[in-house]
Amino acid sequence: MNTDATPSRAVIARLQSSCGDALVTDPAELAYFATDVYAEGEPLLAVLRPTSAEQLAAAVRVLTDAGVAIVGRGGGMSYTGGYLAARQPTVLVDTRALDRIVEINVEDAYVVVEAGVTWKALKDALDPLGVRTPYFGTMSGSHATVGGGVSQGAVFHGSARYGCSADVVLGLQVVTASGDILTTGSAAAAGTSPFFRWYGPDLTGVFLGDCGLLGIKTRIVLRLIPRHAHIDYLSWQFKDAAALFAALGALARHGLASETAAFDPALTRVRMRRAGLGSDVKALGNVIRKGGLISGLKLAVKGRDIVDQDQFSLHTTLEGDSAAEVADRVARAHRLVDGLGESVEPSIAKMMAANPFAAWNSMLGPQGERWAPVHALVPHSKAVELFEALQALFAGERETMQRHGLFIGTLISSVGAQVTLIEPCIYWPDSHNAFHVRTVDADHRARIGCPGVHIEARAAADRLKRRIADTMRRHGAANLQLGKFYDYRAGRDPAALALLDAIKARLDPNGLMNPGVLAR
């Protein structure tokens, strides 16, 4: 509990006079903002919802002068404690009111957005203009924000071909712990537009993936490309993991797919246990609108019985600027992969493309179980080795998992030409926290139910989550969304760590910006 209540009350009074309704102290709201998908942090003193960088900067000066910690939050779709308070008193900054698309410059191929713009809102604004960002968001992009995505690091839509969220950033506006408003990229030069990132040392890169360690992002500049006019879909199933990883690596090295999503048999069974596709009118309707009546009919007839539940499956989208280009990509993909697996109807790929941001309900399992993913980024050459090490870990934990009702399904993808992503997802029976209640659709929660409190299962899941991350690290994995969970400092090059610490000390000498993040 906070034992220094009088100074805290004085800070709140000052902020209320200057920020008005932008300052939230309602206990129910504070309880919600103190939780993420996985855990609950220290109680919050208040939540600030700034509507401008200037308002935020003035508030930050008040807070840091009083010794109050500050944590930035985007859409809230974190499961690594990225915005959970690690100490008291802490004020959380909810950036979602910074939701303007400031400039869309088609001629110069960039867009400027405020940090609270969601990936879905950005796509909706760009689509009519025939442009897009190369990477265009997470599967939870209806809720996840651009600011959160570039702060934590994010992948999926467009990642197989164009990389992660950081790869599309040209410049930033950041509020630092001193209340300064800092600009990076070419826009930092007087009279220069934000069209170019590498104007001198790449200061933009320092703030990407920092999880809010160095400041709170208020604006982001992203590069634009023309929307690809043609698209096709391919899916395969494989008898073993080695064949799947060989196929995924081949597609990645040749740059053929825009998105790749693969499921191990366990995750396929999780998907099959969810509510049937036949009842999901929106999903079916979107497939018909995007891919035509035949695609919709195939999905309706096959339902979720599209792939063999005992095999690995891979689902891809392939894009191009002409029908001939897409046909060439499809033909080359078939030549690379058909000898490794069996080509199947790509209905899952079509459904994912037609409903790109529909994943927020997936943070609960098919019978209301809690969910926690743990991911690793490894070079293709290490993928099979890591996957097998994880299977050995799960086999050793089988008795504990069965006793507590835990199960695991693994999502696999690729990022650019070099990277395989392996993401085991832990499911366990447990109560839903304030974040789930607010974020998951009420009718969906009613349909799947809630298992209730299972303290021992929660503890078992927590131990397994750490063991998974430790196994990944021993096999040379990198991570995104580091937050307060993944290792960052352990074993890091001392000179590189000293440089980061020096930058942190210059921008935040009292360590008040998101204490505890990147601390492992």
N, C-alpha and C positions, 0 to 999 in steps of 0.2 A: 504494500500500500504506500501511496505517496505521503511522506511525513512532513513535507514542506508546503502545507496547504495555503498559507497566507500569500506567499509570492505567486503561487499558481492562480489564486483568485484575482490578484492584481493584473496578471497577464491576460486572463480571460476578460476582465473588465475593459482593458485597453483595446483588445481585439474586437469586442462587441461594439465599442464606440466607433471604431474605424471600418469594420467589415460588415456589421449588421447581420442580415440573414445568411451571409456567407459563412458565419461561424455556427457550428452545430454542437450543442451540449446535451441533447436529449439522450437519456440513458439507453433506450432501445437502439437508437442509431449508433451510439458508441459501441454497444455490444456487437452489432452487425459488422461495423468496420474493424473491429478487433479480431475478426476471424478471416481465414482464407479457406480454400477448398479442403485443406488437410488439418489445420491446427488453429489454436487460439493464442494470441499474444498477450502481453501485459495490457491492463486497462488503459484506455486513452483519456487524456485530459479534455480533448476537444477534437472536432473534425473541421477543417477549413476547406471551403469550396470556392476558390478564387475564380473570378471571371476575367482577369487580365494578369499579365506578367507583372505589371506595376503594383497591383494590389497584393499579389503574392510576395513580391520583393519587400514591400513595406512590412508585411506581417512577419516574414522571416527575420528581418532585423529586430523586431520586437521580441520574438521568441528566442533567438540566439543570444541577444543581450541579457535575457533573463535565465539563460542556461537550460532552456527547454529543448528537448530533442524533437526532430522533425522527420517524418517518414512520408514519402510520396507514394501515391497509389493510382493506378490506371483503372482498368475495367475489373480488377479483382480476381482474375482467373489464375492466380498463383497457387502453387502447392508446395513451395519451398521456403515459406516464411519471409518472402521478399519485402512485404510491407507490414509485417507484424512487429509491434513494438517490443523491443528487447529491454527497455528500462522505463522508469517513470521519473518525471512527467514527460509525456510525448504527445505532440499534436500531429495528427495524420492530415495530409493534404490530398483531398480527393480532386483529381484533375479533370473530372468528367464535365465540369461546366466550361472548361476551355475547349469548346466543341465547334469552333469555326473553321471552315476551309477558307483560308485567307486568300490564296491565289492559285489559279490553275493556268499555267502558261504552256499552252500546247506548242507554240512556235519554238520556245526554248527548252521544252521537254522537262519541265519540273512542276511540282505542286508543293505549296506551303500549307501545312495544316497545324492547328493547335493540338496539343498533346492528348486531349480528351476525345478526339474524333475516333470513332470505331472504324475498323477495317471495312465493315459492311457499308457504313455511311460514305466512306471514301470511294469505294467501288461504285456505289449507286450514283455518286456525283460524276465520276469519270466515264462510266459506260456510255452515256449519250454523246460524249465527245469523241468516242472511238479510241480512247487511250486507257492505259492502266499503269500501275507500278509493276515492275517485273515480278518481284515477290509481292503478293497482295493479301497476306493475312493468314491467321491461324484458323483452325476449324471452329473455334469459338469466337470468330471475328464479329459476330453480332453484338458481343459484349466486350471483347478484348479491344484495347485502344492502341493507336499507333505509338503513343508515348510509352506505354507499358511494353509494347513489342520491341522497341529499339533499346529500352533500358534493360530488359531482362534477356533479350535475345529470343527470337521466335522463328519457327519454320512451318511450312507445309505448302500453301498454295503458291505455285511457281518455284518452289525450292529445288526440285530435282534438276531444273534447268538453270535457274538464276540465283540460287543460294539462299541465304537467310536474310532476316530483316535488316541487319547492318549493311548488307551489300547494296542496298538501294538508297542509302542516305547520302545527301549532298551537304547538309549543314544543319546546325542546331541553334536554338536559343535556350539557355539554361539559367535558372536562378540559383546562385550559390549560397552557401551558408552565411556569407556576409551581407546578403541582400543585393549583391551585384547582379545585373542582367548581362550575361556573357553570350556573344555570338561567335560561331565557328564557321569555317568554310569561306568562300569568296565574299559573302555578304559582310564579313567582319572588316573589309576594306571600304573606306568611305566612297560612296557613289557607285558601288558595285552590286549587282544583283546576285542572288544565291544560286548561280548556275553551275558552280564548279567547287568541288570539295578540296582538292589538293593544292591550295594556295599557300605554299610554304609547308611547314610541318603539319601533319594531319591531326590537329587538335580535336576534330570531330570524333575520331576513333577513340580518343581517351574516354569519352563519355558513353560510348556504345557498349552495352553489356555491363555497365557499372552497377546495375541494380539500385540506383539512387545513392550510391556512396559519395558522389562528388557534387550532386546538385539535383534539382528538379527540372526536367525538361518542360518547356512551355510551347515551343514551336519546333517542327521538324520539316526539313525540305527533302523531298523524295524525287528521284528521277522517274520520268515517264517514258513509255514505249507505246507504239501503236498496238491496239488490241489485235491479236491474231484472228483472222477472219474465218479460219477453218479449224476444226477439231475432230479428233476421232479417239476411240477408246479401245484398249486391249486388256484382257485378263488371262492369267494362266493359273494352273494349280500344279504343285510339285510334291513329290513323295518324301523329300527330305529337305532339311535346312540348307545343306551344301548346295543343292541345285538352285534353290531360291536365291541365295546370296550370290551365286555365280551369275544368274540372270540379272539381278539388280545391279551388280557392278558393271556388267557389260552395257546395259542401257545407260547407266550414269556416265561411263567413260566416253560413250559416243554422243552424249547430249541429246538423246532422242525424246525423252518424256519430260513433260512440264511438272507433273505430279506423279509420285509413286506411293502406294500404300499397300503393305503386305501384312497378312495376319498369320500367326501360327495357329495350329488346330484349336488350341484352347481359347484364343480370342475369337475365332470363328464361332465356336460354340456359345460364347457369351453373346455375340451379336444375334445368333439364332434364337436365343432365349428371350430376347427383348420382344416387345409388341410387334406383331406381324406387319410387314410392309403393306399388305392388302388393305389394312385399316388406316394407313397413313396417306390420306387423300392429298395432302400438300406435297409430299415427296413424289408421289406418282404423277400428280399434275405437273410438277416442275420438270420431270423427266420427259413427259409428253411435249410440253412447250419447247423444251430445249432440243430434244432429240427426235421428236416426231412420234406419231401414234404407234408405229411398230415397236419402238423401244419401250414405250409405256406398256404395251400389251405383253411383251416378253417379260417385263418385270412383274406384272400382275399375275401372269400364269405361273412363273417360276417361284414367286414369293421370295423367301429367304433361302430356299433350297437351290442356290445357284452354284455353290462349290461343295465339294466333298468335305465334310467336317473333320475328316481324319487327315487331310492334306494341308500343306501350306498354300496360300494363294497370294497373288500379286495383281494389283489393279492400277492401271496407268491411264493418263490422258496425254495425247500427243497433239501439238498445235503447230500451225504454220500459216503463212500468208497467202497460200494458194492451195487448191485441192491437190495439185501435183506434188507440192512439198509435203503435205500430210501423207499422201499415198506413199511417197518415198520413205518417210519416217516409219510408217506402218510396215512396209515391206522389209526394211532393214531390221526393225525390231523382231519381226517373225524369224528372220534368218538367224539372229543372235540367240533367241530364246526357245524356239520351238523344239530344238533338240534336248532341252533341259526339262521341259514340262509340257503339260497338255493345255492347249488353248481352250478357253471356255467363254461363254457369253459374258460380255463386260457390263452387266447390269449394275453391279456395285459401283464401278467406276463412273457410270453415267449418273447414278443417283448422287454420288458425292459431288460431282461437278454441277449438277442441277440444284443442289442444296449445300453450297460451299460453307455456310456458317451455321450449320444446324446442330452443333455438337454439345451445346451447353447442358442438355439433359443427360448426356453420357457420363457426367461426373458421379452418377449413381448407377449401381449395377442393376441387372434385370429383376431382382427381387428387393431392391432398395438398399443394396449393400453400399458401404462407403468405398471410395476409389482413390488410389494414389499411384500415379505413374513415376517411374524412375528411369531416366534415359541416359544413353551413352552415345557419343559421336566417336567413331573409330574409322581408320582407313579400311578400304574394302578387304585388304589382305588379312586384317585381324578379325573380321566379322564372325567367321565360323568358330574360331578359337574362343572368342568371348561368349558367343551364344552357347557353346557346349559347356563352358565354365559355369554359366548361369543355370543350365539344366542340371548340372551336378549339384549346385547349391540347392536348387529346389528339391531335388531328390533327397538330399540330406535333411531337409526341413519338412518332408512329407508328413511325418507323424504329427508334428506340431500344427501344420496347416490343416490337416484333417480334424484334429481335436478342436480347433477354434473356428472352423468353417471358412478358412482362407482359400482363395484360388487365384491363379495368375494367368493372364493372357498377354501375349506380346505383340506389339505393333512394331513394324519395321518399315523404314523408308530410306530415301537417299537425299543428300543435300549437295548440289553441284556435282562436279565430276569426281571428287575425291572421297566423299563421306558416306558411310552407312550409319544410319540411326537405328538403335535397338532400344525399345522402350517397354520393358515389362510393366504391366499394370496390376497392382495388388487390389483385390476385392475382399472385403471382410464384413461380417454382420455388425452393425453398430448404429447408434442414433444419428440423426441428421443435425448438423449444427446450424447456426443462424445464417451462414452463407448459403447453405443448400436450400433452406426454407425460403430465402429471399430470391434466389437465382433460378432454381429448377422450377419449371412450370408446375403449378399446383395440381392440375389434372394429371400430369405425368406422375407426380409423387403419390397421388391417390391411387393410381393404377398399379404402381409397383410395390407400394407399401413401405413400411419402415421396420427394420428388425428390432429396434429398441437398443438400449444400452448394453454393450458387451465390453467391459473394461479389459478383460484378459485378452480378447481377440484384438482390441485396439493396441495393447502393449505388444502382442506378437507381431502385428503388422508393422509397428514402429521399429522393432528389432530387425525384421526381415528387410525393411526399406533401407536401413543402414548397411546391412550385410550386402545387399545388392549393389549399393553405391560403392562400397569398399572393393567388391570384386571387380567392378568396372574400372575403378581407378588403378588397381593392380595390373590391369590389361591395357593400360595406356590410353584410357578414354578421356576425351574432353567433354564439357557440359555447357549447355545454355541454362538460362533461368537459375543461376547459381544461388541467389538468395542467401539464406542463413543455413542451408543444408549441405550443398556440395562442397568438396574440398577446393580451395583456391590457393591458400598460402602454403599448404603442406608440400614440401619438396620443390617449391618454385625457385627459379633462378634468383639468387640474392640481390644481384644488381638490378634486375627488373622490379623486384619487390620494393627495393629502396627507392626507385624512381616513383613508383605509384604512391608510396607512403609520403614522399616529399610533395607530390602534387596534392594529396589529401591534406597535408599539414598547411599548405599555402592557401587552399580554398576553404578549409574547415578546421582551423587550429584547435578548436575545443572538442572535435569529434562529435558534433551534434546532428550531423546529417546521416540518418539511418544507421545508428549504432548497431553493431553486430553483423552487418551485412559484409560478405566476403572476408569473414574473420577466421574461418577454419583453415 
